[in-house]
């Protein structure tokens, strides 16, 4: 297939076929009509050129136009002008004139609607006036029965062919519409699947972020999450003029517990402590495993007095807790150090250092207690 053929519009191809066939039928009918009449060989050549060569010239013209569709619509008006000249030159034979006029008008109506019918009628009249102006008026209305039957037969075939083309075009449009609807359904399904996949990816990313921020043993936040959160929460409390309390927690004699009962026993104790911290944490609090057997609870907006109460409550609950481990009942205590903004520092590092010193003060003074550094 050539490049020109690939670019053909369906309207140009269809009109070329219809024009070729219909003009050939008019040529046959006209030849029958003129068989016993006094027409010259020149007239026959002119009729042959009009009805057998002319359709292909119009097709060639449309193919080489920058706008093939518009060129073809203009070709329909050229048809009307030439056929108007033809029927006037013939003397308006009734059946031939009727067949030609009906073909021209129906073809324009099919392509351009009622506006096309009006334009076709004007073009036919223009052709008739040109012929009358050159040759004068002619009147030869009668057609013999072979010509009449040929006109009826040819016109019937033309209208049936036009109806068949319309049916095929409608069928193609319906199939195209159904295909588009199916593609639309496919796209909607694919879009829904994509949305679901994106939602699953977002959920997985959130789970990965959460896992990256969580200690796998205790399910508390880890040191990395604390480092990214502490300064932000501190800045918010500074901005709002609110306190921020921090308690640093250490499990007493944890190394001895591991050495005596094994690391699995130590893990069970840490898990139980993590459960208690998660339960005691408010919505805005951050409970994290700071490292090893050390834990930290960050409590934004909480004043020192309340933090002391919470720390004592935690120490008391954990000290009374018994952790079953096989045939053993494990029990130990906590040492806790507290610091508070703004009394003990204005940065996260300062608050952690103060809480750490208070924690070691609690350990050095007997363990199982809450300590607060009075000065820093």
PAROTI-866987 format. One record per residue (C-alpha): residue number from 1; residue in one letter; x, y, z. Coordinates in nm, 3 decimals. Layout:
N
+-----+---------+---------+---------+---------+
! num ! residuo !       x !       y !       z !
+-----+---------+---------+---------+---------+
! NUM !       a !       X !       Y !       Z !
...
+-----+---------+---------+---------+---------+
END
This chain:
376
+-----+---------+---------+---------+---------+
! num ! residuo !       x !       y !       z !
+-----+---------+---------+---------+---------+
!   1 !       x !   0.000 !   0.000 !   0.000 !
!   2 !       x !   0.141 !   0.341 !  -0.099 !
!   3 !       x !   0.163 !   0.644 !   0.128 !
!   4 !       x !  -0.116 !   0.814 !  -0.071 !
!   5 !       x !  -0.347 !   0.517 !  -0.027 !
!   6 !       x !  -0.279 !   0.506 !   0.346 !
!   7 !       x !  -0.388 !   0.867 !   0.375 !
!   8 !       x !  -0.714 !   0.819 !   0.182 !
!   9 !       x !  -1.022 !   0.918 !   0.375 !
!  10 !       x !  -1.307 !   0.670 !   0.369 !
!  11 !       x !  -1.539 !   0.936 !   0.221 !
!  12 !       x !  -1.308 !   0.988 !  -0.078 !
!  13 !       x !  -1.285 !   0.613 !  -0.144 !
!  14 !       x !  -1.659 !   0.559 !  -0.106 !
!  15 !       x !  -1.759 !   0.851 !  -0.330 !
!  16 !       x !  -1.510 !   0.740 !  -0.595 !
!  17 !       x !  -1.667 !   0.395 !  -0.611 !
!  18 !       x !  -2.021 !   0.533 !  -0.612 !
!  19 !       x !  -1.939 !   0.798 !  -0.873 !
!  20 !       x !  -1.764 !   0.548 !  -1.101 !
!  21 !       x !  -2.055 !   0.301 !  -1.093 !
!  22 !       x !  -2.336 !   0.558 !  -1.113 !
!  23 !       x !  -2.176 !   0.754 !  -1.398 !
!  24 !       x !  -2.118 !   0.429 !  -1.589 !
!  25 !       x !  -2.488 !   0.345 !  -1.549 !
!  26 !       x !  -2.587 !   0.693 !  -1.672 !
!  27 !       x !  -2.358 !   0.641 !  -1.972 !
!  28 !       x !  -2.534 !   0.313 !  -2.057 !
!  29 !       x !  -2.879 !   0.469 !  -2.016 !
!  30 !       x !  -2.781 !   0.773 !  -2.222 !
!  31 !       x !  -2.637 !   0.550 !  -2.496 !
!  32 !       x !  -2.969 !   0.363 !  -2.513 !
!  33 !       x !  -3.157 !   0.691 !  -2.527 !
!  34 !       x !  -2.940 !   0.831 !  -2.809 !
!  35 !       x !  -2.922 !   0.507 !  -3.011 !
!  36 !       x !  -3.170 !   0.613 !  -3.281 !
!  37 !       x !  -3.123 !   0.986 !  -3.250 !
!  38 !       x !  -2.912 !   1.215 !  -3.459 !
!  39 !       x !  -2.603 !   1.266 !  -3.240 !
!  40 !       x !  -2.250 !   1.286 !  -3.369 !
!  41 !       x !  -1.941 !   1.081 !  -3.274 !
!  42 !       x !  -1.807 !   1.392 !  -3.101 !
!  43 !       x !  -2.111 !   1.391 !  -2.875 !
!  44 !       x !  -2.039 !   1.027 !  -2.792 !
!  45 !       x !  -1.677 !   1.106 !  -2.708 !
!  46 !       x !  -1.782 !   1.394 !  -2.486 !
!  47 !       x !  -2.032 !   1.171 !  -2.307 !
!  48 !       x !  -1.767 !   0.898 !  -2.263 !
!  49 !       x !  -1.521 !   1.151 !  -2.120 !
!  50 !       x !  -1.785 !   1.285 !  -1.880 !
!  51 !       x !  -1.915 !   0.953 !  -1.753 !
!  52 !       x !  -1.612 !   0.722 !  -1.781 !
!  53 !       x !  -1.303 !   0.942 !  -1.735 !
!  54 !       x !  -1.429 !   1.234 !  -1.525 !
!  55 !       x !  -1.489 !   1.028 !  -1.200 !
!  56 !       x !  -1.122 !   0.926 !  -1.194 !
!  57 !       x !  -1.005 !   1.284 !  -1.252 !
!  58 !       x !  -1.204 !   1.398 !  -0.948 !
!  59 !       x !  -1.056 !   1.112 !  -0.742 !
!  60 !       x !  -0.705 !   1.216 !  -0.849 !
!  61 !       x !  -0.787 !   1.576 !  -0.757 !
!  62 !       x !  -0.910 !   1.481 !  -0.407 !
!  63 !       x !  -0.609 !   1.260 !  -0.335 !
!  64 !       x !  -0.366 !   1.541 !  -0.412 !
!  65 !       x !  -0.553 !   1.803 !  -0.216 !
!  66 !       x !  -0.421 !   1.917 !   0.124 !
!  67 !       x !  -0.774 !   1.861 !   0.257 !
!  68 !       x !  -0.911 !   1.554 !   0.078 !
!  69 !       x !  -1.250 !   1.561 !   0.253 !
!  70 !       x !  -1.321 !   1.923 !   0.166 !
!  71 !       x !  -1.206 !   1.862 !  -0.190 !
!  72 !       x !  -1.449 !   1.570 !  -0.218 !
!  73 !       x !  -1.738 !   1.778 !  -0.083 !
!  74 !       x !  -1.657 !   2.036 !  -0.350 !
!  75 !       x !  -1.647 !   1.755 !  -0.608 !
!  76 !       x !  -2.013 !   1.682 !  -0.530 !
!  77 !       x !  -2.104 !   2.037 !  -0.636 !
!  78 !       x !  -1.895 !   2.001 !  -0.952 !
!  79 !       x !  -2.097 !   1.684 !  -1.024 !
!  80 !       x !  -2.418 !   1.882 !  -0.988 !
!  81 !       x !  -2.304 !   2.158 !  -1.225 !
!  82 !       x !  -2.187 !   1.915 !  -1.498 !
!  83 !       x !  -2.497 !   1.696 !  -1.468 !
!  84 !       x !  -2.714 !   2.010 !  -1.487 !
!  85 !       x !  -2.538 !   2.098 !  -1.813 !
!  86 !       x !  -2.586 !   1.738 !  -1.930 !
!  87 !       x !  -2.964 !   1.711 !  -1.870 !
!  88 !       x !  -3.029 !   2.054 !  -2.025 !
!  89 !       x !  -2.815 !   1.961 !  -2.329 !
!  90 !       x !  -3.016 !   1.636 !  -2.360 !
!  91 !       x !  -3.343 !   1.833 !  -2.353 !
!  92 !       x !  -3.450 !   1.717 !  -2.005 !
!  93 !       x !  -3.551 !   1.354 !  -2.084 !
!  94 !       x !  -3.786 !   1.282 !  -1.798 !
!  95 !       x !  -3.651 !   0.959 !  -1.649 !
!  96 !       x !  -3.287 !   1.046 !  -1.707 !
!  97 !       x !  -3.336 !   1.391 !  -1.552 !
!  98 !       x !  -3.523 !   1.242 !  -1.257 !
!  99 !       x !  -3.254 !   0.977 !  -1.196 !
! 100 !       x !  -2.969 !   1.229 !  -1.225 !
! 101 !       x !  -3.138 !   1.487 !  -1.000 !
! 102 !       x !  -3.232 !   1.229 !  -0.737 !
! 103 !       x !  -2.879 !   1.084 !  -0.734 !
! 104 !       x !  -2.717 !   1.427 !  -0.702 !
! 105 !       x !  -2.952 !   1.546 !  -0.427 !
! 106 !       x !  -2.937 !   1.219 !  -0.224 !
! 107 !       x !  -2.557 !   1.208 !  -0.245 !
! 108 !       x !  -2.524 !   1.565 !  -0.117 !
! 109 !       x !  -2.786 !   1.501 !   0.152 !
! 110 !       x !  -2.594 !   1.194 !   0.273 !
! 111 !       x !  -2.270 !   1.391 !   0.298 !
! 112 !       x !  -2.383 !   1.740 !   0.404 !
! 113 !       x !  -2.745 !   1.717 !   0.518 !
! 114 !       x !  -3.019 !   1.958 !   0.412 !
! 115 !       x !  -2.763 !   2.233 !   0.358 !
! 116 !       x !  -2.601 !   2.009 !   0.097 !
! 117 !       x !  -2.938 !   1.959 !  -0.076 !
! 118 !       x !  -2.976 !   2.336 !  -0.113 !
! 119 !       x !  -2.625 !   2.374 !  -0.250 !
! 120 !       x !  -2.680 !   2.084 !  -0.493 !
! 121 !       x !  -3.004 !   2.236 !  -0.626 !
! 122 !       x !  -2.831 !   2.568 !  -0.686 !
! 123 !       x !  -2.541 !   2.390 !  -0.862 !
! 124 !       x !  -2.783 !   2.194 !  -1.083 !
! 125 !       x !  -2.961 !   2.517 !  -1.177 !
! 126 !       x !  -2.626 !   2.679 !  -1.252 !
! 127 !       x !  -2.537 !   2.394 !  -1.490 !
! 128 !       x !  -2.878 !   2.414 !  -1.657 !
! 129 !       x !  -2.844 !   2.790 !  -1.707 !
! 130 !       x !  -2.493 !   2.747 !  -1.852 !
! 131 !       x !  -2.622 !   2.489 !  -2.102 !
! 132 !       x !  -2.923 !   2.702 !  -2.199 !
! 133 !       x !  -2.698 !   3.005 !  -2.234 !
! 134 !       x !  -2.466 !   2.819 !  -2.475 !
! 135 !       x !  -2.708 !   2.595 !  -2.670 !
! 136 !       x !  -3.043 !   2.756 !  -2.608 !
! 137 !       x !  -3.336 !   2.573 !  -2.449 !
! 138 !       x !  -3.400 !   2.215 !  -2.559 !
! 139 !       x !  -3.704 !   2.003 !  -2.478 !
! 140 !       x !  -3.709 !   1.630 !  -2.540 !
! 141 !       x !  -3.895 !   1.487 !  -2.244 !
! 142 !       x !  -3.993 !   1.148 !  -2.378 !
! 143 !       x !  -3.787 !   0.833 !  -2.311 !
! 144 !       x !  -3.852 !   0.499 !  -2.478 !
! 145 !       x !  -3.926 !   0.193 !  -2.268 !
! 146 !       x !  -3.569 !   0.043 !  -2.272 !
! 147 !       x !  -3.432 !   0.375 !  -2.146 !
! 148 !       x !  -3.710 !   0.406 !  -1.887 !
! 149 !       x !  -3.657 !   0.053 !  -1.759 !
! 150 !       x !  -3.280 !   0.107 !  -1.752 !
! 151 !       x !  -3.329 !   0.428 !  -1.549 !
! 152 !       x !  -3.560 !   0.254 !  -1.304 !
! 153 !       x !  -3.322 !  -0.041 !  -1.271 !
! 154 !       x !  -3.011 !   0.175 !  -1.241 !
! 155 !       x !  -3.172 !   0.414 !  -0.992 !
! 156 !       x !  -3.289 !   0.120 !  -0.782 !
! 157 !       x !  -2.940 !  -0.028 !  -0.779 !
! 158 !       x !  -2.790 !   0.308 !  -0.689 !
! 159 !       x !  -3.026 !   0.363 !  -0.396 !
! 160 !       x !  -2.974 !   0.006 !  -0.276 !
! 161 !       x !  -2.598 !   0.047 !  -0.299 !
! 162 !       x !  -2.620 !   0.377 !  -0.109 !
! 163 !       x !  -2.831 !   0.206 !   0.158 !
! 164 !       x !  -2.583 !  -0.081 !   0.179 !
! 165 !       x !  -2.295 !   0.164 !   0.221 !
! 166 !       x !  -2.487 !   0.343 !   0.492 !
! 167 !       x !  -2.555 !   0.011 !   0.665 !
! 168 !       x !  -2.189 !  -0.091 !   0.649 !
! 169 !       x !  -2.080 !   0.248 !   0.776 !
! 170 !       x !  -2.328 !   0.232 !   1.065 !
! 171 !       x !  -2.213 !  -0.123 !   1.142 !
! 172 !       x !  -1.851 !  -0.009 !   1.142 !
! 173 !       x !  -1.939 !   0.285 !   1.367 !
! 174 !       x !  -2.128 !   0.055 !   1.604 !
! 175 !       x !  -1.840 !  -0.191 !   1.619 !
! 176 !       x !  -1.598 !   0.096 !   1.673 !
! 177 !       x !  -1.820 !   0.236 !   1.948 !
! 178 !       x !  -1.843 !  -0.106 !   2.114 !
! 179 !       x !  -1.466 !  -0.144 !   2.085 !
! 180 !       x !  -1.417 !   0.199 !   2.240 !
! 181 !       x !  -1.659 !   0.112 !   2.521 !
! 182 !       x !  -1.470 !  -0.213 !   2.578 !
! 183 !       x !  -1.140 !  -0.025 !   2.578 !
! 184 !       x !  -1.291 !   0.230 !   2.817 !
! 185 !       x !  -1.398 !  -0.055 !   3.046 !
! 186 !       x !  -1.049 !  -0.200 !   3.021 !
! 187 !       x !  -0.896 !   0.139 !   3.103 !
! 188 !       x !  -1.130 !   0.188 !   3.399 !
! 189 !       x !  -1.045 !  -0.161 !   3.525 !
! 190 !       x !  -0.675 !  -0.094 !   3.473 !
! 191 !       x !  -0.714 !   0.241 !   3.647 !
! 192 !       x !  -0.887 !   0.078 !   3.943 !
! 193 !       x !  -0.614 !  -0.188 !   3.954 !
! 194 !       x !  -0.349 !   0.082 !   3.936 !
! 195 !       x !  -0.515 !   0.276 !   4.219 !
! 196 !       x !  -0.533 !  -0.044 !   4.425 !
! 197 !       x !  -0.167 !  -0.118 !   4.352 !
! 198 !       x !  -0.068 !   0.238 !   4.440 !
! 199 !       x !  -0.269 !   0.213 !   4.762 !
! 200 !       x !  -0.099 !  -0.117 !   4.843 !
! 201 !       x !   0.240 !   0.037 !   4.762 !
! 202 !       x !   0.160 !   0.334 !   4.989 !
! 203 !       x !   0.056 !   0.094 !   5.264 !
! 204 !       x !   0.371 !  -0.112 !   5.216 !
! 205 !       x !   0.584 !   0.203 !   5.220 !
! 206 !       x !   0.409 !   0.313 !   5.537 !
! 207 !       x !   0.469 !  -0.030 !   5.688 !
! 208 !       x !   0.834 !  -0.015 !   5.585 !
! 209 !       x !   0.868 !   0.334 !   5.733 !
! 210 !       x !   0.699 !   0.212 !   6.048 !
! 211 !       x !   0.921 !  -0.095 !   6.063 !
! 212 !       x !   1.229 !   0.121 !   6.006 !
! 213 !       x !   1.122 !   0.335 !   6.303 !
! 214 !       x !   1.031 !   0.044 !   6.533 !
! 215 !       x !   1.240 !  -0.180 !   6.754 !
! 216 !       x !   1.163 !  -0.535 !   6.634 !
! 217 !       x !   1.175 !  -0.686 !   6.984 !
! 218 !       x !   0.957 !  -0.447 !   7.187 !
! 219 !       x !   0.763 !  -0.274 !   6.904 !
! 220 !       x !   0.859 !   0.061 !   7.059 !
! 221 !       x !   1.008 !   0.340 !   6.852 !
! 222 !       x !   1.383 !   0.313 !   6.799 !
! 223 !       x !   1.670 !   0.556 !   6.852 !
! 224 !       x !   1.656 !   0.678 !   6.492 !
! 225 !       x !   1.294 !   0.782 !   6.526 !
! 226 !       x !   1.368 !   0.958 !   6.855 !
! 227 !       x !   1.652 !   1.155 !   6.694 !
! 228 !       x !   1.417 !   1.279 !   6.420 !
! 229 !       x !   1.133 !   1.360 !   6.662 !
! 230 !       x !   1.290 !   1.509 !   6.974 !
! 231 !       x !   1.403 !   1.843 !   6.832 !
! 232 !       x !   1.077 !   1.884 !   6.639 !
! 233 !       x !   0.863 !   1.829 !   6.950 !
! 234 !       x !   1.093 !   2.053 !   7.153 !
! 235 !       x !   1.062 !   2.332 !   6.896 !
! 236 !       x !   0.683 !   2.301 !   6.905 !
! 237 !       x !   0.678 !   2.326 !   7.284 !
! 238 !       x !   0.909 !   2.631 !   7.271 !
! 239 !       x !   0.681 !   2.792 !   7.016 !
! 240 !       x !   0.369 !   2.727 !   7.223 !
! 241 !       x !   0.531 !   2.809 !   7.557 !
! 242 !       x !   0.473 !   2.456 !   7.689 !
! 243 !       x !   0.695 !   2.222 !   7.894 !
! 244 !       x !   0.844 !   1.896 !   7.771 !
! 245 !       x !   0.942 !   1.610 !   8.001 !
! 246 !       x !   1.181 !   1.326 !   7.931 !
! 247 !       x !   1.236 !   1.013 !   8.140 !
! 248 !       x !   1.529 !   0.778 !   8.082 !
! 249 !       x !   1.474 !   0.421 !   8.207 !
! 250 !       x !   1.719 !   0.141 !   8.279 !
! 251 !       x !   1.642 !  -0.220 !   8.387 !
! 252 !       x !   1.832 !  -0.293 !   8.710 !
! 253 !       x !   2.074 !  -0.588 !   8.714 !
! 254 !       x !   1.985 !  -0.675 !   8.355 !
! 255 !       x !   2.327 !  -0.826 !   8.279 !
! 256 !       x !   2.298 !  -1.055 !   8.582 !
! 257 !       x !   1.950 !  -1.161 !   8.467 !
! 258 !       x !   2.088 !  -1.250 !   8.121 !
! 259 !       x !   2.385 !  -1.434 !   8.268 !
! 260 !       x !   2.163 !  -1.631 !   8.505 !
! 261 !       x !   1.865 !  -1.718 !   8.287 !
! 262 !       x !   1.986 !  -1.650 !   7.933 !
! 263 !       x !   1.911 !  -1.386 !   7.672 !
! 264 !       x !   1.565 !  -1.521 !   7.597 !
! 265 !       x !   1.468 !  -1.446 !   7.959 !
! 266 !       x !   1.608 !  -1.094 !   7.922 !
! 267 !       x !   1.413 !  -1.047 !   7.600 !
! 268 !       x !   1.087 !  -1.145 !   7.772 !
! 269 !       x !   1.150 !  -0.884 !   8.043 !
! 270 !       x !   1.220 !  -0.615 !   7.778 !
! 271 !       x !   0.907 !  -0.712 !   7.584 !
! 272 !       x !   0.695 !  -0.682 !   7.898 !
! 273 !       x !   0.844 !  -0.340 !   7.975 !
! 274 !       x !   0.771 !  -0.230 !   7.617 !
! 275 !       x !   0.408 !  -0.335 !   7.662 !
! 276 !       x !   0.376 !  -0.127 !   7.977 !
! 277 !       x !   0.535 !   0.179 !   7.815 !
! 278 !       x !   0.307 !   0.151 !   7.511 !
! 279 !       x !   0.005 !   0.130 !   7.740 !
! 280 !       x !   0.109 !   0.430 !   7.950 !
! 281 !       x !   0.201 !   0.654 !   7.652 !
! 282 !       x !  -0.045 !   0.927 !   7.561 !
! 283 !       x !  -0.131 !   1.005 !   7.199 !
! 284 !       x !   0.151 !   1.257 !   7.165 !
! 285 !       x !   0.411 !   1.071 !   7.373 !
! 286 !       x !   0.705 !   0.885 !   7.219 !
! 287 !       x !   0.811 !   0.563 !   7.391 !
! 288 !       x !   1.130 !   0.418 !   7.248 !
! 289 !       x !   1.400 !   0.165 !   7.314 !
! 290 !       x !   1.703 !   0.384 !   7.356 !
! 291 !       x !   1.956 !   0.102 !   7.345 !
! 292 !       x !   2.006 !  -0.237 !   7.510 !
! 293 !       x !   1.812 !  -0.232 !   7.839 !
! 294 !       x !   1.767 !   0.148 !   7.831 !
! 295 !       x !   1.434 !   0.304 !   7.735 !
! 296 !       x !   1.319 !   0.663 !   7.694 !
! 297 !       x !   0.978 !   0.825 !   7.715 !
! 298 !       x !   0.934 !   1.167 !   7.555 !
! 299 !       x !   0.629 !   1.351 !   7.688 !
! 300 !       x !   0.552 !   1.685 !   7.518 !
! 301 !       x !   0.342 !   1.942 !   7.711 !
! 302 !       x !   0.386 !   1.746 !   8.037 !
! 303 !       x !   0.511 !   1.948 !   8.341 !
! 304 !       x !   0.773 !   1.813 !   8.579 !
! 305 !       x !   0.530 !   1.727 !   8.860 !
! 306 !       x !   0.318 !   1.506 !   8.633 !
! 307 !       x !   0.628 !   1.346 !   8.484 !
! 308 !       x !   0.747 !   1.250 !   8.833 !
! 309 !       x !   0.410 !   1.090 !   8.905 !
! 310 !       x !   0.418 !   0.896 !   8.578 !
! 311 !       x !   0.773 !   0.778 !   8.641 !
! 312 !       x !   0.685 !   0.658 !   8.991 !
! 313 !       x !   0.379 !   0.481 !   8.853 !
! 314 !       x !   0.594 !   0.306 !   8.592 !
! 315 !       x !   0.855 !   0.205 !   8.850 !
! 316 !       x !   0.587 !   0.070 !   9.080 !
! 317 !       x !   0.403 !  -0.129 !   8.810 !
! 318 !       x !   0.722 !  -0.282 !   8.672 !
! 319 !       x !   0.862 !  -0.362 !   9.016 !
! 320 !       x !   0.549 !  -0.555 !   9.106 !
! 321 !       x !   0.546 !  -0.742 !   8.775 !
! 322 !       x !   0.641 !  -1.111 !   8.756 !
! 323 !       x !   0.750 !  -1.248 !   8.418 !
! 324 !       x !   0.705 !  -1.627 !   8.381 !
! 325 !       x !   0.995 !  -1.801 !   8.209 !
! 326 !       x !   0.971 !  -2.179 !   8.207 !
! 327 !       x !   0.988 !  -2.290 !   8.569 !
! 328 !       x !   1.113 !  -1.948 !   8.680 !
! 329 !       x !   0.938 !  -1.629 !   8.782 !
! 330 !       x !   1.148 !  -1.331 !   8.680 !
! 331 !       x !   1.127 !  -1.005 !   8.870 !
! 332 !       x !   1.344 !  -0.695 !   8.866 !
! 333 !       x !   1.321 !  -0.318 !   8.907 !
! 334 !       x !   1.379 !   0.008 !   8.718 !
! 335 !       x !   1.601 !   0.307 !   8.774 !
! 336 !       x !   1.466 !   0.627 !   8.615 !
! 337 !       x !   1.617 !   0.970 !   8.550 !
! 338 !       x !   1.407 !   1.274 !   8.461 !
! 339 !       x !   1.473 !   1.604 !   8.285 !
! 340 !       x !   1.235 !   1.877 !   8.173 !
! 341 !       x !   1.235 !   2.172 !   7.938 !
! 342 !       x !   1.296 !   2.454 !   8.011 !
! 343 !       x !   1.441 !   2.387 !   8.355 !
! 344 !       x !   1.712 !   2.137 !   8.252 !
! 345 !       x !   1.805 !   2.253 !   7.904 !
! 346 !       x !   1.687 !   2.402 !   7.577 !
! 347 !       x !   1.804 !   2.130 !   7.338 !
! 348 !       x !   1.741 !   1.761 !   7.302 !
! 349 !       x !   2.103 !   1.670 !   7.373 !
! 350 !       x !   2.102 !   1.875 !   7.695 !
! 351 !       x !   1.781 !   1.712 !   7.818 !
! 352 !       x !   1.916 !   1.361 !   7.746 !
! 353 !       x !   2.247 !   1.437 !   7.924 !
! 354 !       x !   2.065 !   1.567 !   8.231 !
! 355 !       x !   1.829 !   1.267 !   8.235 !
! 356 !       x !   2.128 !   1.034 !   8.195 !
! 357 !       x !   2.307 !   1.188 !   8.493 !
! 358 !       x !   1.988 !   1.160 !   8.698 !
! 359 !       x !   1.956 !   0.795 !   8.594 !
! 360 !       x !   2.307 !   0.713 !   8.717 !
! 361 !       x !   2.234 !   0.903 !   9.033 !
! 362 !       x !   1.936 !   0.669 !   9.087 !
! 363 !       x !   2.155 !   0.365 !   9.024 !
! 364 !       x !   2.434 !   0.487 !   9.249 !
! 365 !       x !   2.192 !   0.552 !   9.533 !
! 366 !       x !   2.046 !   0.202 !   9.546 !
! 367 !       x !   1.848 !   0.152 !   9.222 !
! 368 !       x !   1.472 !   0.100 !   9.198 !
! 369 !       x !   1.405 !   0.471 !   9.225 !
! 370 !       x !   1.329 !   0.789 !   9.030 !
! 371 !       x !   1.596 !   1.060 !   9.038 !
! 372 !       x !   1.590 !   1.425 !   8.935 !
! 373 !       x !   1.899 !   1.640 !   8.899 !
! 374 !       x !   1.836 !   1.964 !   9.082 !
! 375 !       x !   2.102 !   2.160 !   8.897 !
! 376 !       x !   2.280 !   2.118 !   8.572 !
+-----+---------+---------+---------+---------+
END
